[in-house]
Amino acid sequence: MSQTVHITAVVTVSAEHAVAAERAFAACVVASRKEEACLQYVVSRDVEKAGRFVANEIWTSEAGFQAHLASPHFKVLGDVLAKCGAQAEVMKIRPLDEAADAV
C-alpha cells in the first residue's frame, strides 16, 4: 500500500502580478482536481499580503504526484509563475495525526 503524498507550497509574486497568478492557479485547480491521483487540491490567497498564495495538496501516491508535475496544466502554471517572478517554497509534509494520512 502506498502512502499518500501531502504537499504544502507557499508561492509569492509581487502585488502587481497577483491577479495573473491567481487566474493561473484557478485554472490549474480545476484541471488538477480531475486527476485520478488527486485527493485534495486547494489554493488559498493570503488576505493580508497581496501576491502570496498557499497550496495544500494530497495525492494518492508519489507516482500520482509526479504525474501531476508533468501534466500540461501544471506546466502552464509554472510558466505563468516564472513570468511573474514567483518565489516558492514547496514542502512534502507528513501529518502528525495518522488519521489525516489515511484520507
C-alpha positions as CSV (number, residue, x, y, z in Angstrom):
1,M,0.0,0.0,0.0
2,S,1.5,3.3,-1.0
3,Q,1.4,6.3,1.3
4,T,-0.4,9.4,0.4
5,V,1.8,12.4,-0.5
6,H,1.0,15.7,1.2
7,I,2.3,18.9,-0.3
8,T,2.2,22.5,1.1
9,A,3.6,25.2,-1.1
10,V,3.9,28.9,-0.4
11,V,4.2,31.0,-3.6
12,T,4.8,34.7,-3.6
13,V,4.6,37.1,-6.5
14,S,4.7,40.9,-6.5
15,A,1.4,42.6,-5.9
16,E,1.3,43.8,-9.5
17,H,1.3,40.1,-10.6
18,A,-1.2,38.8,-8.1
19,V,-4.2,38.8,-10.4
20,A,-2.3,36.9,-13.2
21,A,-1.0,34.4,-10.6
22,E,-4.5,33.9,-9.1
23,R,-6.0,33.2,-12.6
24,A,-3.3,30.7,-13.4
25,F,-3.8,29.0,-10.0
26,A,-7.6,28.8,-10.6
27,A,-7.2,27.1,-13.9
28,C,-4.7,24.6,-12.5
29,V,-7.0,23.8,-9.6
30,V,-9.9,22.9,-11.9
31,A,-7.7,20.6,-14.0
32,S,-5.7,19.1,-11.1
33,R,-8.9,18.1,-9.2
34,K,-9.8,15.9,-12.2
35,E,-6.6,13.9,-12.0
36,E,-7.2,10.4,-10.8
37,A,-4.5,10.6,-8.1
38,C,-5.7,13.9,-6.6
39,L,-7.4,13.6,-3.2
40,Q,-7.2,17.3,-2.4
41,Y,-6.0,20.4,-4.2
42,V,-6.7,23.7,-2.5
43,V,-5.0,27.0,-3.3
44,S,-5.7,29.9,-0.9
45,R,-5.0,33.6,-1.3
46,D,-3.4,35.4,1.7
47,V,-5.9,38.1,2.7
48,E,-3.2,40.2,4.3
49,K,-0.4,40.2,1.7
50,A,-1.3,40.6,-1.9
51,G,0.6,38.1,-4.1
52,R,1.0,35.3,-1.5
53,F,-0.7,32.0,-2.1
54,V,-0.7,28.7,-0.2
55,A,-1.4,25.4,-1.9
56,N,-2.4,22.3,0.1
57,E,-2.4,19.1,-1.9
58,I,-2.9,15.4,-1.2
59,W,-2.0,12.7,-3.8
60,T,-2.7,9.0,-3.6
61,S,0.9,8.2,-4.3
62,E,4.3,9.5,-5.2
63,A,3.7,8.3,-8.8
64,G,0.5,10.3,-8.9
65,F,2.2,13.4,-7.6
66,Q,5.0,13.0,-10.2
67,A,2.4,12.6,-13.0
68,H,0.8,15.9,-11.8
69,L,4.1,17.7,-12.0
70,A,4.4,16.5,-15.6
71,S,0.9,17.5,-16.6
72,P,0.2,20.2,-19.2
73,H,-1.9,22.3,-16.8
74,F,0.9,22.3,-14.2
75,K,3.5,23.3,-16.8
76,V,1.3,26.2,-17.8
77,L,1.0,27.3,-14.2
78,G,4.8,27.1,-13.8
79,D,5.3,29.2,-17.0
80,V,2.9,31.9,-15.7
81,L,4.5,31.9,-12.3
82,A,8.0,32.1,-13.8
83,K,6.9,35.2,-15.8
84,C,5.6,36.7,-12.6
85,G,8.9,36.2,-10.9
86,A,7.4,33.9,-8.3
87,Q,9.3,32.7,-5.3
88,A,8.2,29.3,-4.0
89,E,8.8,27.1,-1.0
90,V,7.4,23.6,-1.6
91,M,7.3,21.1,1.3
92,K,6.5,17.4,1.3
93,I,4.9,17.0,4.7
94,R,3.6,14.2,6.9
95,P,0.7,14.9,9.2
96,L,1.4,14.3,12.9
97,D,-2.2,12.8,13.1
98,E,-2.0,9.4,11.4
99,A,-5.7,9.5,10.7
100,A,-5.1,12.5,8.4
101,D,-2.8,10.4,6.3
102,A,-5.5,7.9,5.7
103,V,-7.6,10.2,3.6
